[in-house]
Amino acid sequence: IAIISRDGTKLKTIKMFRDRIDAGLQLADKLSSYKDNEKVVILAIPRGGLPLGAIVAKSLNAQLDVALSKKIGHPSNKEFAIGAVSLNSIILDDNVEVSINYIEEETKRIREKLKKRHRKYFQNRFPINLRGKIVIIIDDGIATGNTIRVTAHLVQDQKPEKIVIAIPVAPKSSVQHLRNCSYIDEVVCLETPFNFQAVGQFYMDFDQVSDV
């Protein structure tokens, strides 16, 4: 996508990803310094992050796991994360005021979904112990960054050696917000377009990824 100013000057060319496979391959290339490091664990965020995570893990010769956490959306805007829930913990944004009943109901509903995911993804094994690991958290893109930020916060509780966020596309402001988080050590983002409206805007093929 070529961004043109009002006077016709070309300001910047933004890449369009063909699909999640293309984005995953480009992320893997950007993360090549982590190849063959036995400490590296790729942690993919379902649903959209799974195809990318699988490609990056294979390219880097790293272990692949799934983030068993999910955002709590604001009552008036479900896409805006006000916290996140895992199977055994919860984190909430202190600056958002919502009712206790809403939080309890959402936590219960989300944990039922997470239990289904757990049964699907961990039929014959346990989640990888992230203590002392270099954890690379991957999604297919972010808008506000709240979901991936709270996922990183939950990962921090397991005391990894390093937390890396890796995404194909995001607004520059969201990337900067992630870089300002004390518990995130590195942020890798391929594109930061100023005209960001939605992640799917920068994919030619952005079909929904199936999940339970």
C-alpha positions in Angstrom: 0.0 0.0 0.0 1.5 3.3 -1.0 0.6 6.2 1.3 0.4 9.5 -0.6 0.2 13.0 0.8 -2.2 15.7 -0.4 0.4 17.2 -2.7 1.0 13.8 -4.3 4.3 13.0 -2.5 4.8 9.4 -1.7 5.3 9.2 2.1 5.7 5.5 2.8 4.9 2.1 1.4 3.2 -0.3 3.8 3.5 -4.0 3.1 0.4 -6.1 2.6 0.8 -9.7 3.9 -0.6 -12.3 1.6 -1.8 -14.4 4.5 -0.8 -15.6 7.9 1.7 -18.0 6.4 3.5 -15.1 4.7 3.4 -13.0 7.9 4.8 -16.0 9.9 7.7 -16.5 7.5 8.6 -12.8 7.6 8.5 -12.8 11.4 10.6 -16.0 11.5 13.2 -14.2 9.4 13.2 -11.2 11.7 13.6 -13.5 14.7 16.5 -15.5 13.2 18.9 -14.6 15.9 16.9 -16.9 18.2 17.3 -20.0 16.0 18.5 -23.2 17.6 18.4 -21.7 21.1 17.1 -24.4 23.3 15.7 -21.9 25.8 13.3 -20.4 23.3 9.6 -21.2 23.5 7.1 -19.8 21.0 3.8 -19.0 22.7 1.0 -18.5 20.2 -2.2 -16.6 21.0 -5.3 -18.4 19.7 -6.8 -18.1 17.3 -5.0 -16.0 14.8 -1.6 -16.4 16.3 -1.5 -20.1 15.9 -0.6 -20.4 12.2 2.2 -17.8 12.7 3.5 -19.5 15.8 3.7 -22.9 14.2 5.7 -21.4 11.3 8.1 -19.4 13.5 8.7 -22.4 15.9 9.5 -24.6 12.9 11.8 -22.0 11.4 13.7 -21.4 14.6 13.8 -25.0 15.7 12.0 -24.0 18.9 9.3 -25.5 21.1 5.7 -24.3 20.4 3.0 -23.8 23.1 -0.4 -22.0 23.3 -1.2 -19.1 25.5 -4.0 -20.3 27.7 -5.3 -16.9 28.6 -8.0 -14.7 27.2 -8.9 -11.0 27.5 -11.9 -9.7 29.5 -13.6 -7.2 27.3 -15.2 -4.0 28.5 -19.0 -4.2 28.9 -19.6 -1.5 26.3 -16.8 -2.7 23.9 -15.9 -6.3 24.0 -12.8 -5.7 21.8 -11.3 -3.4 24.4 -9.4 -5.5 27.0 -9.7 -4.5 30.6 -7.9 -7.5 31.9 -7.2 -11.2 31.2 -8.0 -14.5 32.7 -6.0 -17.8 32.8 -7.0 -21.1 34.2 -5.8 -20.1 37.7 -5.2 -16.4 37.7 -6.7 -13.0 36.7 -5.3 -9.6 36.0 -7.4 -6.4 35.8 -6.7 -2.8 34.7 -6.9 -0.7 37.8 -8.0 2.3 35.8 -11.3 0.8 34.6 -14.4 0.7 36.8 -16.8 -2.2 36.1 -19.0 -4.2 38.4 -17.8 -7.2 40.4 -20.7 -9.2 39.0 -19.6 -8.6 35.5 -16.0 -9.6 36.2 -17.2 -12.8 38.0 -19.5 -13.8 35.2 -16.9 -13.1 32.5 -14.2 -14.9 34.4 -16.5 -18.0 34.7 -17.4 -17.9 31.0 -13.9 -17.4 29.8 -12.5 -20.2 31.9 -15.0 -22.6 30.4 -13.6 -21.7 27.0 -10.0 -22.0 28.3 -10.8 -25.5 29.6 -12.0 -26.5 26.2 -8.8 -25.2 24.7 -6.8 -27.0 27.2 -8.5 -30.3 26.4 -7.9 -29.7 22.7 -4.3 -28.6 22.7 -2.9 -30.6 25.6 -4.6 -34.0 25.2 -1.4 -35.9 25.7 1.0 -33.5 27.5 1.2 -30.6 29.9 2.0 -27.0 29.1 5.7 -26.1 28.9 7.2 -24.8 32.0 8.3 -21.3 31.1 10.6 -20.7 34.1 14.0 -19.6 32.8 12.9 -19.7 29.2 13.0 -17.0 26.4 9.3 -16.7 25.7 8.3 -15.2 22.3 4.6 -14.4 22.3 3.1 -14.3 18.9 -0.2 -13.0 17.4 -1.2 -12.1 13.9 -1.4 -8.4 14.8 -2.6 -6.0 17.5 -4.8 -3.0 17.8 -4.7 -1.6 21.3 -2.2 -4.3 22.5 -4.1 -4.8 25.7 -4.6 -8.6 25.1 -1.0 -9.4 24.4 0.2 -7.1 27.2 -1.9 -8.9 29.8 -0.8 -12.2 28.4 2.8 -11.2 28.9 2.0 -10.1 32.4 0.6 -13.6 33.2 3.7 -15.2 31.6 5.9 -13.1 33.8 4.4 -14.9 36.9 6.3 -18.0 35.7 9.6 -16.2 35.9 10.9 -16.6 32.3 14.4 -15.3 31.4 13.1 -13.0 28.8 9.7 -12.0 27.2 9.6 -11.0 23.6 6.5 -9.8 21.7 6.5 -10.6 18.0 3.7 -9.3 15.7 3.5 -8.5 12.0 1.5 -5.2 12.3 0.3 -2.7 14.9 -0.2 1.0 15.4 3.0 2.8 16.4 1.4 4.0 19.7 0.5 0.4 20.7 4.0 -0.8 20.0 5.5 2.1 22.1 3.1 1.2 24.9 4.4 -2.4 24.9 8.0 -1.2 24.9 7.2 0.9 28.0 6.1 -2.2 29.9 8.7 -3.1 32.5 8.0 -6.9 32.1 8.4 -6.9 28.3 12.1 -7.1 27.2 11.7 -6.8 23.4 9.1 -5.9 20.9 9.4 -7.0 17.2 6.9 -5.5 14.8 7.3 -5.6 11.1 4.9 -2.8 10.2 3.5 0.3 12.1 1.2 2.1 9.7 -0.2 5.4 10.8 -3.6 4.7 9.1 -4.2 1.6 11.2 -7.9 0.7 11.6 -7.9 -3.1 12.0 -5.4 -6.0 11.7 -7.2 -7.5 8.7 -6.7 -4.3 6.8 -3.1 -5.4 6.1 -3.8 -9.0 5.0 -4.9 -9.9 1.5 -6.3 -13.1 3.0 -7.5 -12.9 6.6 -9.9 -15.8 6.9 -11.0 -16.7 10.4 -9.0 -19.4 12.2 -11.1 -22.2 13.6 -11.1 -22.9 17.3 -13.3 -24.5 20.0 
